[in-house]
């Protein structure tokens, strides 16, 4: 990280990186960090691998760090996509139809049963070795691709899952963020819609809006309650053709767009977690829905390749980092304290925008989830005409032009390079015609019904099938 108004000091990580199966190096590293800080500090894991490793080390670090209590190796269980499908089936949480094949033949047969194309996932993506070309999620178009992926299971280090493909659309991708105290009690939570993503329709949030939806919020709260979850979580949902929200991913840590869920006084899920872990009172959230998050670099790419940005944007906020998913383990110094009348963050500062007026005296807007007895939000809808939500830029191009210009140059250079490759080898006198031909859409001839390949024979061994 080159520059940040939120960063005071950086501590080097363990040599050789993180290994959740052998966490001794991380334990020694965190002990050294704790000794440098000199007092108990709040420890927040910022990616799945860190969350899993810190959870396993929590019993030996409780005197040095304030860590959310996660029972029974919970982060590893929910980050494991195979275990997540079982939890969804057990607790009646809608989830894409999933097959865990036991052979290459079963993988090929499952693709026909689910309907091509299908989504292929590795159950423990954090174990994927670098440099192999294996990706955590792949869109599979043929049975041969599915069989080939299964045959690389030993190399991937975990099982292959095949899921029914849920088509993406302008209103299909939603997410849920929440910070929870012990026993799954919500401190701050909310649902939002992904309006632009990069890569288009498949990647991280480039533009998102805090938009309450009762079905998404109820599913997130029910999962946290039944798991007894403490800490921050980020859930991804996709709406299917019948309008049902299906849980597609569970991240046991803050999501890349967590700053979207910031109330009118600057309280977000990380600050709420900090206050709870240091024994301070977490204020009631004030306002928030309608807020917009923009990762400026990815939003530009997504707007060019996909559709244009939402026109109704106003206001300006601040954010701690760029639009990419955060990584590593972040620690901030904080001594445990008794309940305080006013919440204090590191350095004795209050959440931005918060005055000495008690939060209960401020008017509340419907939307932020807090407690169990509050009435649920109304149906999801855009902000009423005339109302403008605050925009939360992920970083300001004007503050640091270097990364922005580098990204823009790479984007333009990629387009110029593609054009040069298209013209390479084309005779000069034929280039005008060649360009027109290159730009013309390709027409694929549809094979006659009789010539289409028949599905492979089904294996005699049953699949392990989890449906919802």
Steps between C-alpha positions, in 0.01 A plus 500: 500500500662824389295757690202499734358746750391200712839323520742577783749211483563180304624175652655239265317169470642152555780383274367278224140624533203348680435128530178420692611138541829610665427825685813509720669763281196729527481448877865603543446800273193618694679456832778731374240755382326487838827564682571802278154648565531436873129459579204285387400592144196428285577243229279496188565242228453648153494190278381141528846350553577743784159443660556123504854528639410755769200292611725199558749711695240689706537287820871587530458868406213606726734678747667697222217587260128570500367238255137408420414163652428245227416149632588169335733637232202688356681718237646190331159330497308786338781583255500135386246504217411132544425548870305818421267308266427253782429780747260664255315172443478435875369847587276555200706782349453512119821397321579410137452131422840343570664168410823370655618237250700197611658427160568657163207311349266635768629851435421464129155357570422771756560775243223351285268464794553859620494643147794658318664732574567421867709665770801300623648593840775362720369450850809651667635760257764625744688171442539554124873504411635799312610468140272208409233695314229368732236757599268489798194528271470399133212507252496154337349465150567131419504166676866459405586817694323368810676164475837671452451720804405203718819319395699792649340467846821374661689796356232743624510359854121485548181360348331624185142629517268548203213748536205594284576822314282795603491758218609851594290807435464864607320410827636154584815554710455598866713488813463519877749646748476473874694541825384268779562475873506167684217264415425659164356824641514765223689822566467642149375323187352575163433371148610652172479455126800463271428739212835468318773240541843430359540269316153584368222299672746259661749691715533732797277800562587805289178689584265391780198651675382447859148381431298320771341172393311292761586161343876568485513649850291222653726233346816671627365551851369143521838354397691710755253409775513125436878497470542711814724716283715774655692735275452644152357309206433566132240291313438492124157420356367459146132524411385209282241502219214460751613792716649283778823627660758219516812520716808447280786597732578552871804710589589498874658848486430854369412518133673733254199736506448505878519882508171509310328408827591818688230688688452876492745543791780296341448171685585194287526127577873514584455790742198327657710186550782706654266664749347166599835325547634785716197493730347826379139568416418473130263787407174438324554547124357821357389500136707342225283334230530658156876545539711413193846342491727561197836331442609763250755298303279192460188709444667665199589164347156354574324805355700473177457126463154467651242770547529862610529612862185594694426864429365598840802546723574768752710578800842372584640268763830353599624146486800322642616311193451419133222296346683169498435240766707579811762248602711418804445555871442850629564585863429825683613586852216509751484427868191329631282747686171513680183632340552856385229764460652605166664248263873552454711369215883468500666824605196608703307624195127455454338352189505766229210743509381389847429779747437501875127461436399146604427285194152420630404867466581507130229407250534148363443393144365154428756254373798424727436177687553511876352277769229238467170677558529777242251497215637371173573734211255547218539348155817584310473805279720782373520825692190717447519759226678810622694318775870448445718250681858570607769360274792314660797511257748219556786736422534846355682530167574864582677400824737255331510518120771237457287182537214655304719595203674162509164322492375721216821447301477122544138503389571709188816303428309175509258633239783623277679169536188308399466715189866451410467122535191501279691683224820300533564298187222665298622643163502881493266517200245279676496660843189709452299191406666294770396743773139481390513122503660489844226717645216302349330261747576135451213275407517148636327231305264300719554123461191301398316327781613156389872591506510633857701280738304283740555550873756265660382194684414561864730347757364212705623677817261765631606862521505690823230749409398794712204691363302794611 
